[in-house]
């Protein structure tokens, strides 16, 4: 057994990522920082993703610093991250999706900042990769709002608000986190919750200090056609995660009521307008988050677009001929 001490553990769930994984793994191999381990979690996708990764790693400087954890069956990304965390030995951990990639200096810059500022977490900027190209194209997004670091409860509360209104990503691939923060914050990966949204806000809350690096060090690939982010199953995970977060954050005294209200409404709307939602499912999803109806009917409408504002108000009124007509018409917009 390798008893080497690692400063960082990079955890990468792998599921049907043949198209992208060689670029992803190559970006990890190319890191200027060397004292880290790579943990591949094979989620039984049935393709050659892991073999392709091992072929690259076996002839690289990481040949003795990576391991493969094989799930007993397909367990999903959340439990795969958790299994990787269970075997991680690094002082810090970062999660990387098998279709995204790091800049070569990513780990070095993040680790030096974490140690230099005694931070429990370092959050960096990233690039949205909008289409596959020889020269990456994308929109640069930054980590904070100009802050160098966060230590106060109110500052962390504001950052959680930014994650919930999608101004900053809840994604784990731009967050280097002290490994013991998961235990200190009682943060776990749950198969019934969306992995990043259920974890990142709680890590932010648990951290004593969060440092920011506004360099765009991660590339978030958005042109992966295998993405499940728009499926009804994923939207239902979000719905359950919002219920979970509401309880945890409220118990901690974090006031994100407005952001959760808007997120609930958006999730319900996306489910009701989903092209695959028909029949009895319409009635089921219409009853989702009944607690927001009164507020919408009283005039507090979280939608910005006029047609969605109309839909939110009609939806809050319950099942009706007008609701079904509006739902039908909006599917053509």
DRENDO-1510 file (C-alpha; in Angstrom, 1 decimal, always signed):
<recs>
REC; n; res; u; v; w
REC; 1; UNK; +0.0; +0.0; +0.0 .
REC; 2; UNK; +1.3; +3.5; -0.9 .
REC; 3; UNK; +1.9; +5.4; +2.4 .
REC; 4; UNK; +3.0; +8.6; +0.7 .
REC; 5; UNK; +1.6; +11.8; +2.1 .
REC; 6; UNK; -0.3; +13.8; -0.5 .
REC; 7; UNK; -1.3; +17.5; -0.2 .
REC; 8; UNK; -4.2; +17.1; -2.5 .
REC; 9; UNK; -6.6; +14.4; -3.6 .
REC; 10; UNK; -8.3; +14.9; -7.0 .
REC; 11; UNK; -11.5; +12.9; -7.2 .
REC; 12; UNK; -13.0; +12.1; -10.6 .
REC; 13; UNK; -16.2; +10.0; -11.0 .
REC; 14; UNK; -16.1; +8.3; -14.4 .
REC; 15; UNK; -19.3; +7.3; -16.3 .
REC; 16; UNK; -19.4; +7.0; -20.1 .
REC; 17; UNK; -16.9; +9.8; -20.7 .
REC; 18; UNK; -14.9; +8.2; -23.6 .
REC; 19; UNK; -15.2; +11.4; -25.7 .
REC; 20; UNK; -13.7; +13.7; -23.2 .
REC; 21; UNK; -11.7; +11.7; -20.6 .
REC; 22; UNK; -8.3; +11.8; -22.4 .
REC; 23; UNK; -8.3; +15.6; -22.5 .
REC; 24; UNK; -9.4; +15.7; -18.8 .
REC; 25; UNK; -6.8; +13.2; -17.6 .
REC; 26; UNK; -4.1; +14.9; -19.7 .
REC; 27; UNK; -4.9; +18.2; -17.9 .
REC; 28; UNK; -4.3; +16.5; -14.6 .
REC; 29; UNK; -1.1; +14.9; -15.7 .
REC; 30; UNK; +0.2; +18.3; -16.9 .
REC; 31; UNK; -0.2; +19.9; -13.4 .
REC; 32; UNK; +2.9; +21.9; -12.3 .
REC; 33; UNK; +2.1; +20.8; -8.8 .
REC; 34; UNK; +3.2; +17.3; -8.2 .
REC; 35; UNK; +2.3; +16.2; -4.7 .
REC; 36; UNK; -1.2; +15.0; -5.3 .
REC; 37; UNK; -3.1; +11.8; -6.0 .
REC; 38; UNK; -5.8; +11.1; -8.6 .
REC; 39; UNK; -8.7; +8.9; -7.6 .
REC; 40; UNK; -10.8; +7.6; -10.5 .
REC; 41; UNK; -14.2; +6.2; -9.4 .
REC; 42; UNK; -15.5; +3.8; -12.0 .
REC; 43; UNK; -19.3; +4.1; -12.0 .
REC; 44; UNK; -19.8; +1.1; -14.3 .
REC; 45; UNK; -20.6; +2.9; -17.5 .
REC; 46; UNK; -19.8; -0.1; -19.6 .
REC; 47; UNK; -17.5; +1.7; -22.0 .
REC; 48; UNK; -13.7; +2.2; -22.3 .
REC; 49; UNK; -13.5; +5.5; -20.3 .
REC; 50; UNK; -11.4; +4.1; -17.4 .
REC; 51; UNK; -9.2; +2.0; -19.7 .
REC; 52; UNK; -8.4; +5.1; -21.8 .
REC; 53; UNK; -7.6; +7.0; -18.6 .
REC; 54; UNK; -5.3; +4.2; -17.3 .
REC; 55; UNK; -3.4; +4.0; -20.5 .
REC; 56; UNK; -2.5; +7.7; -20.2 .
REC; 57; UNK; -1.7; +7.5; -16.5 .
REC; 58; UNK; +0.3; +4.3; -16.7 .
REC; 59; UNK; +3.0; +6.0; -18.8 .
REC; 60; UNK; +3.0; +9.3; -17.0 .
REC; 61; UNK; +4.5; +10.8; -13.8 .
REC; 62; UNK; +1.2; +9.8; -12.0 .
REC; 63; UNK; +1.7; +6.1; -12.6 .
REC; 64; UNK; +2.3; +5.5; -8.9 .
REC; 65; UNK; -0.1; +8.3; -7.7 .
REC; 66; UNK; -3.4; +7.2; -9.0 .
REC; 67; UNK; -5.9; +4.6; -8.0 .
REC; 68; UNK; -9.2; +3.3; -9.4 .
REC; 69; UNK; -12.2; +2.7; -7.1 .
REC; 70; UNK; -14.7; +0.4; -8.8 .
REC; 71; UNK; -18.3; +0.8; -7.8 .
REC; 72; UNK; -20.2; -2.5; -7.3 .
REC; 73; UNK; -22.9; -1.2; -9.6 .
REC; 74; UNK; -23.9; +2.1; -11.2 .
REC; 75; UNK; -24.3; +4.4; -8.2 .
REC; 76; UNK; -24.5; +7.8; -9.7 .
REC; 77; UNK; -22.2; +10.8; -9.4 .
REC; 78; UNK; -23.1; +11.8; -5.8 .
REC; 79; UNK; -22.2; +8.4; -4.2 .
REC; 80; UNK; -19.2; +8.1; -6.5 .
REC; 81; UNK; -17.8; +11.4; -5.1 .
REC; 82; UNK; -18.5; +10.0; -1.7 .
REC; 83; UNK; -16.6; +6.8; -2.4 .
REC; 84; UNK; -13.7; +8.8; -3.7 .
REC; 85; UNK; -13.7; +10.9; -0.6 .
REC; 86; UNK; -13.7; +7.8; +1.7 .
REC; 87; UNK; -10.3; +6.7; +0.3 .
REC; 88; UNK; -8.8; +10.1; -0.2 .
REC; 89; UNK; -5.7; +10.9; +1.9 .
REC; 90; UNK; -4.8; +14.4; +0.8 .
REC; 91; UNK; -5.0; +17.3; +3.2 .
REC; 92; UNK; -7.2; +19.0; +0.6 .
REC; 93; UNK; -9.6; +17.6; -2.0 .
REC; 94; UNK; -11.1; +18.8; -5.2 .
REC; 95; UNK; -13.6; +17.1; -7.4 .
REC; 96; UNK; -13.2; +17.1; -11.2 .
REC; 97; UNK; -15.9; +15.9; -13.7 .
REC; 98; UNK; -14.6; +13.6; -16.4 .
REC; 99; UNK; -15.5; +16.0; -19.2 .
REC; 100; UNK; -14.0; +19.2; -17.7 .
REC; 101; UNK; -10.3; +20.1; -17.5 .
REC; 102; UNK; -7.8; +22.1; -15.4 .
REC; 103; UNK; -5.3; +24.8; -16.4 .
REC; 104; UNK; -1.7; +23.4; -15.8 .
REC; 105; UNK; -1.1; +25.7; -12.8 .
REC; 106; UNK; -4.5; +25.0; -11.2 .
REC; 107; UNK; -3.4; +22.9; -8.3 .
REC; 108; UNK; -0.3; +24.8; -7.6 .
REC; 109; UNK; -2.0; +28.2; -7.4 .
REC; 110; UNK; -4.9; +26.9; -5.4 .
REC; 111; UNK; -2.7; +25.0; -2.9 .
REC; 112; UNK; -0.3; +27.8; -2.3 .
REC; 113; UNK; -3.1; +30.2; -1.7 .
REC; 114; UNK; -4.8; +27.8; +0.7 .
REC; 115; UNK; -1.6; +27.3; +2.7 .
REC; 116; UNK; -0.5; +30.9; +2.5 .
REC; 117; UNK; -3.8; +32.2; +3.7 .
REC; 118; UNK; -4.7; +29.4; +6.1 .
REC; 119; UNK; -7.9; +28.9; +4.2 .
REC; 120; UNK; -10.3; +26.0; +4.6 .
REC; 121; UNK; -11.5; +26.5; +1.0 .
REC; 122; UNK; -10.2; +28.3; -2.1 .
REC; 123; UNK; -12.5; +29.1; -4.9 .
REC; 124; UNK; -11.2; +30.0; -8.4 .
REC; 125; UNK; -12.7; +31.4; -11.6 .
REC; 126; UNK; -13.6; +29.3; -14.6 .
REC; 127; UNK; -14.2; +29.3; -18.3 .
REC; 128; UNK; -17.5; +28.1; -19.8 .
REC; 129; UNK; -16.6; +26.0; -22.8 .
REC; 130; UNK; -19.5; +26.7; -25.2 .
REC; 131; UNK; -18.4; +24.6; -28.1 .
REC; 132; UNK; -15.6; +22.2; -29.0 .
REC; 133; UNK; -12.8; +24.0; -30.7 .
REC; 134; UNK; -9.0; +24.0; -31.3 .
REC; 135; UNK; -8.9; +27.3; -29.4 .
REC; 136; UNK; -11.3; +27.1; -26.4 .
REC; 137; UNK; -14.1; +29.6; -26.6 .
REC; 138; UNK; -16.1; +30.5; -23.5 .
REC; 139; UNK; -17.2; +33.1; -21.1 .
REC; 140; UNK; -14.9; +33.8; -18.2 .
REC; 141; UNK; -16.6; +33.7; -14.8 .
REC; 142; UNK; -15.0; +34.9; -11.6 .
REC; 143; UNK; -15.1; +33.5; -8.1 .
REC; 144; UNK; -16.1; +36.3; -5.7 .
REC; 145; UNK; -17.3; +39.9; -6.0 .
REC; 146; UNK; -13.9; +41.5; -5.5 .
REC; 147; UNK; -13.3; +40.1; -2.0 .
REC; 148; UNK; -9.9; +38.6; -1.2 .
REC; 149; UNK; -11.5; +36.3; +1.4 .
REC; 150; UNK; -14.5; +35.6; +3.5 .
REC; 151; UNK; -14.5; +34.9; +7.2 .
REC; 152; UNK; -17.8; +36.4; +8.6 .
REC; 153; UNK; -21.1; +34.6; +8.9 .
REC; 154; UNK; -22.8; +37.3; +6.8 .
REC; 155; UNK; -20.2; +37.2; +4.1 .
REC; 156; UNK; -20.7; +33.4; +3.8 .
REC; 157; UNK; -24.4; +33.8; +3.9 .
REC; 158; UNK; -24.2; +36.2; +1.0 .
REC; 159; UNK; -22.0; +33.8; -1.0 .
REC; 160; UNK; -24.6; +31.0; -0.4 .
REC; 161; UNK; -27.2; +33.4; -1.8 .
REC; 162; UNK; -25.1; +33.9; -4.9 .
REC; 163; UNK; -24.9; +30.1; -5.4 .
REC; 164; UNK; -28.7; +29.7; -5.0 .
REC; 165; UNK; -29.5; +32.4; -7.5 .
REC; 166; UNK; -26.9; +31.0; -10.0 .
REC; 167; UNK; -24.7; +34.0; -9.9 .
REC; 168; UNK; -21.9; +31.7; -8.7 .
REC; 169; UNK; -21.7; +28.0; -9.3 .
REC; 170; UNK; -22.3; +25.5; -6.6 .
REC; 171; UNK; -20.1; +23.1; -8.7 .
REC; 172; UNK; -17.2; +21.4; -6.8 .
REC; 173; UNK; -14.6; +21.6; -9.6 .
REC; 174; UNK; -13.5; +25.1; -8.7 .
REC; 175; UNK; -13.3; +24.6; -5.0 .
REC; 176; UNK; -10.2; +23.2; -3.2 .
REC; 177; UNK; -11.5; +22.2; +0.2 .
REC; 178; UNK; -9.7; +21.0; +3.4 .
REC; 179; UNK; -10.7; +17.3; +3.6 .
REC; 180; UNK; -11.7; +17.4; +7.3 .
REC; 181; UNK; -14.2; +20.2; +6.5 .
REC; 182; UNK; -16.6; +17.6; +5.3 .
REC; 183; UNK; -16.6; +16.0; +8.8 .
REC; 184; UNK; -16.5; +19.3; +10.7 .
REC; 185; UNK; -19.6; +20.5; +8.7 .
REC; 186; UNK; -21.4; +17.2; +8.8 .
REC; 187; UNK; -21.4; +17.3; +5.0 .
REC; 188; UNK; -22.1; +14.0; +3.1 .
REC; 189; UNK; -23.0; +13.0; -0.4 .
REC; 190; UNK; -26.5; +11.6; -0.7 .
REC; 191; UNK; -27.8; +9.7; -3.8 .
REC; 192; UNK; -31.2; +11.4; -3.4 .
REC; 193; UNK; -29.7; +14.9; -3.6 .
REC; 194; UNK; -27.9; +16.8; -6.3 .
REC; 195; UNK; -24.3; +16.4; -5.4 .
REC; 196; UNK; -22.9; +19.9; -5.7 .
REC; 197; UNK; -26.0; +21.9; -4.7 .
REC; 198; UNK; -26.4; +19.9; -1.5 .
REC; 199; UNK; -22.8; +20.0; -0.5 .
REC; 200; UNK; -21.1; +23.4; -1.5 .
REC; 201; UNK; -23.4; +25.7; +0.5 .
REC; 202; UNK; -22.8; +23.6; +3.6 .
REC; 203; UNK; -19.0; +23.6; +3.1 .
REC; 204; UNK; -19.1; +27.4; +2.7 .
REC; 205; UNK; -21.0; +27.7; +5.9 .
REC; 206; UNK; -18.6; +25.4; +7.8 .
REC; 207; UNK; -15.4; +27.0; +6.6 .
REC; 208; UNK; -13.7; +29.4; +8.9 .
REC; 209; UNK; -12.0; +31.2; +6.0 .
REC; 210; UNK; -12.6; +31.1; +2.3 .
REC; 211; UNK; -10.0; +32.5; -0.1 .
REC; 212; UNK; -10.7; +33.6; -3.7 .
REC; 213; UNK; -8.6; +33.3; -6.8 .
REC; 214; UNK; -10.1; +35.1; -9.7 .
REC; 215; UNK; -7.9; +33.5; -12.3 .
REC; 216; UNK; -10.0; +31.2; -14.6 .
REC; 217; UNK; -8.3; +27.9; -13.8 .
REC; 218; UNK; -11.0; +25.4; -14.7 .
REC; 219; UNK; -12.8; +24.8; -18.0 .
REC; 220; UNK; -16.4; +23.8; -17.6 .
REC; 221; UNK; -17.5; +21.9; -20.7 .
REC; 222; UNK; -21.1; +22.7; -21.7 .
REC; 223; UNK; -21.2; +21.0; -25.1 .
REC; 224; UNK; -21.3; +17.5; -23.7 .
REC; 225; UNK; -24.4; +15.9; -25.2 .
REC; 226; UNK; -24.6; +13.3; -22.5 .
REC; 227; UNK; -25.5; +15.9; -19.9 .
REC; 228; UNK; -28.5; +15.0; -17.7 .
REC; 229; UNK; -29.0; +18.4; -16.3 .
REC; 230; UNK; -32.3; +18.9; -18.2 .
REC; 231; UNK; -34.0; +15.6; -17.4 .
REC; 232; UNK; -37.0; +15.3; -15.1 .
REC; 233; UNK; -35.0; +13.0; -12.8 .
REC; 234; UNK; -32.4; +15.7; -12.3 .
REC; 235; UNK; -35.0; +18.4; -11.7 .
REC; 236; UNK; -36.6; +16.2; -9.0 .
REC; 237; UNK; -33.2; +15.8; -7.4 .
REC; 238; UNK; -33.0; +19.6; -7.3 .
REC; 239; UNK; -36.5; +19.8; -5.7 .
REC; 240; UNK; -35.4; +17.3; -2.9 .
REC; 241; UNK; -32.2; +19.2; -2.5 .
REC; 242; UNK; -34.0; +22.5; -2.0 .
REC; 243; UNK; -36.1; +20.9; +0.8 .
REC; 244; UNK; -32.9; +19.6; +2.4 .
REC; 245; UNK; -31.1; +22.9; +2.2 .
REC; 246; UNK; -34.0; +24.8; +3.6 .
REC; 247; UNK; -33.9; +22.7; +6.8 .
REC; 248; UNK; -30.2; +22.8; +7.2 .
REC; 249; UNK; -29.7; +26.5; +6.5 .
REC; 250; UNK; -32.7; +27.6; +8.5 .
REC; 251; UNK; -31.4; +25.6; +11.5 .
REC; 252; UNK; -28.0; +27.4; +11.1 .
REC; 253; UNK; -29.7; +30.8; +11.0 .
REC; 254; UNK; -28.9; +31.4; +7.3 .
REC; 255; UNK; -31.4; +33.7; +5.7 .
REC; 256; UNK; -31.8; +32.6; +2.0 .
REC; 257; UNK; -35.6; +32.5; +2.0 .
REC; 258; UNK; -35.9; +34.8; -1.1 .
REC; 259; UNK; -33.4; +32.7; -3.1 .
REC; 260; UNK; -35.0; +29.4; -2.2 .
REC; 261; UNK; -38.5; +30.8; -3.0 .
REC; 262; UNK; -37.3; +31.7; -6.5 .
REC; 263; UNK; -35.4; +28.4; -7.0 .
REC; 264; UNK; -38.5; +26.4; -6.0 .
REC; 265; UNK; -40.7; +28.3; -8.5 .
REC; 266; UNK; -38.2; +27.9; -11.3 .
REC; 267; UNK; -37.8; +24.1; -10.6 .
REC; 268; UNK; -41.6; +23.6; -10.6 .
REC; 269; UNK; -41.9; +25.6; -13.8 .
REC; 270; UNK; -39.2; +23.6; -15.6 .
REC; 271; UNK; -40.9; +20.4; -14.6 .
REC; 272; UNK; -44.3; +21.5; -15.7 .
REC; 273; UNK; -43.1; +22.7; -19.1 .
REC; 274; UNK; -40.8; +19.7; -19.7 .
REC; 275; UNK; -41.7; +18.0; -23.0 .
REC; 276; UNK; -41.8; +14.6; -21.4 .
REC; 277; UNK; -44.2; +15.5; -18.6 .
REC; 278; UNK; -47.7; +14.3; -19.4 .
REC; 279; UNK; -50.9; +13.0; -17.8 .
REC; 280; UNK; -50.8; +12.3; -14.1 .
REC; 281; UNK; -47.3; +13.8; -13.8 .
REC; 282; UNK; -48.7; +17.2; -14.6 .
REC; 283; UNK; -51.0; +17.1; -11.5 .
REC; 284; UNK; -48.2; +15.6; -9.4 .
REC; 285; UNK; -45.7; +18.4; -10.2 .
REC; 286; UNK; -48.3; +21.1; -10.0 .
REC; 287; UNK; -48.6; +20.2; -6.3 .
REC; 288; UNK; -44.9; +20.6; -5.8 .
REC; 289; UNK; -43.9; +23.4; -3.3 .
REC; 290; UNK; -47.5; +24.4; -2.3 .
REC; 291; UNK; -46.0; +26.8; +0.3 .
REC; 292; UNK; -45.0; +29.3; -2.5 .
REC; 293; UNK; -48.5; +29.6; -3.9 .
REC; 294; UNK; -49.8; +32.1; -1.5 .
REC; 295; UNK; -46.9; +34.4; -1.9 .
REC; 296; UNK; -47.1; +34.4; -5.7 .
REC; 297; UNK; -50.9; +35.1; -5.6 .
REC; 298; UNK; -50.3; +38.0; -3.2 .
REC; 299; UNK; -48.1; +39.6; -5.8 .
REC; 300; UNK; -44.6; +38.4; -4.9 .
REC; 301; UNK; -43.8; +36.9; -8.3 .
REC; 302; UNK; -40.1; +35.8; -8.7 .
REC; 303; UNK; -40.2; +35.5; -12.5 .
REC; 304; UNK; -38.7; +38.2; -14.7 .
REC; 305; UNK; -40.1; +37.3; -18.1 .
REC; 306; UNK; -43.7; +38.3; -18.6 .
REC; 307; UNK; -44.9; +35.0; -20.0 .
REC; 308; UNK; -43.3; +33.1; -17.1 .
REC; 309; UNK; -44.8; +35.6; -14.6 .
REC; 310; UNK; -48.2; +34.8; -16.0 .
REC; 311; UNK; -47.6; +31.1; -15.9 .
REC; 312; UNK; -46.4; +31.3; -12.2 .
REC; 313; UNK; -49.6; +33.1; -11.2 .
REC; 314; UNK; -51.8; +30.7; -13.0 .
REC; 315; UNK; -49.9; +27.7; -11.7 .
REC; 316; UNK; -50.2; +29.0; -8.1 .
REC; 317; UNK; -54.0; +29.0; -8.6 .
REC; 318; UNK; -54.0; +25.2; -9.1 .
REC; 319; UNK; -55.2; +22.9; -11.9 .
REC; 320; UNK; -57.6; +24.6; -14.2 .
REC; 321; UNK; -58.5; +24.9; -17.9 .
REC; 322; UNK; -56.6; +28.1; -18.1 .
REC; 323; UNK; -53.5; +26.5; -16.5 .
REC; 324; UNK; -53.6; +23.6; -19.1 .
REC; 325; UNK; -54.1; +26.0; -22.0 .
REC; 326; UNK; -51.2; +28.3; -20.9 .
REC; 327; UNK; -49.0; +25.3; -20.4 .
REC; 328; UNK; -49.8; +24.0; -23.8 .
REC; 329; UNK; -49.0; +27.4; -25.5 .
REC; 330; UNK; -45.8; +28.0; -23.6 .
REC; 331; UNK; -44.3; +24.8; -24.9 .
REC; 332; UNK; -44.1; +26.5; -28.3 .
REC; 333; UNK; -42.1; +29.5; -27.0 .
</recs>
